[in-house]
Amino acid sequence: MNAQSMAAILLYMAVILHLVGMSGWVVPKLSQSIELATLAFMLTALIALRKKKRKTKRRPRKPPAEVEVMLDQAQEGEAGK
């Protein structure tokens, strides 16, 4: 089951609980627990939809052109010895 279908199911359950709570069929003592369950379903759906952040890999920086020129000169100097 993917995250979107799970979140949809949780939201449907939250809506049904909310409608049952507002309909008046519930004993007043249970109304707060139904509201908390509705909130829990909604928060769980948000957590299910949250995407994980991927760390970007740092690429090695390309050295400036002057460094390449200096390396070439150093290598030529070593070869001339």
C-alpha positions in Angstrom: 0.0 0.0 0.0 1.5 3.3 -1.0 1.5 6.5 1.1 -1.2 8.2 -0.9 -3.8 5.4 -0.6 -3.1 5.1 3.1 -3.5 8.8 3.6 -6.8 8.8 1.7 -8.1 6.0 3.8 -7.1 7.8 7.0 -8.7 11.0 5.8 -11.9 9.1 5.0 -12.0 7.7 8.5 -11.4 11.1 10.0 -14.3 12.6 7.9 -16.6 9.7 8.9 -15.8 10.2 12.6 -16.3 13.9 12.4 -19.7 13.5 10.8 -20.7 10.9 13.4 -19.6 13.3 16.1 -21.5 16.2 14.7 -24.7 14.2 14.0 -25.6 14.0 17.7 -25.7 10.2 17.9 -22.8 10.1 20.2 -23.0 10.3 24.0 -21.6 13.7 25.1 -18.9 11.9 27.2 -17.4 10.4 24.0 -17.4 13.6 21.9 -13.9 14.7 23.0 -12.4 11.3 22.4 -14.0 11.2 18.9 -12.5 14.7 18.2 -9.1 13.6 19.3 -9.3 10.4 17.1 -10.3 12.6 14.2 -7.3 14.8 14.8 -5.0 11.8 15.1 -6.2 10.4 11.8 -5.6 13.7 10.1 -2.1 14.0 11.6 -1.2 10.5 10.6 -2.3 11.2 7.1 0.0 14.2 7.0 2.9 12.1 8.3 2.2 9.4 5.7 2.3 12.0 2.9 5.5 13.6 4.1 8.4 13.0 1.7 11.8 12.2 3.0 14.5 14.7 2.3 17.4 13.3 0.4 20.9 14.6 1.1 22.6 16.0 -1.9 26.0 14.6 -2.6 28.7 17.3 -2.7 30.7 17.3 -5.9 34.3 18.0 -5.8 35.0 21.5 -6.9 36.8 22.0 -10.2 40.1 23.9 -9.5 40.5 27.2 -11.3 42.4 27.4 -14.6 45.4 29.1 -12.9 46.0 26.0 -10.8 46.1 23.8 -14.0 48.6 26.2 -15.6 50.8 26.1 -12.5 50.6 22.3 -12.4 51.6 22.1 -16.0 54.6 24.4 -15.4 55.6 22.4 -12.4 55.5 19.1 -14.3 57.5 20.6 -17.2 60.1 21.9 -14.7 60.4 18.5 -13.2 60.7 16.9 -16.6 63.4 19.4 -17.6 65.7 18.4 -14.7 
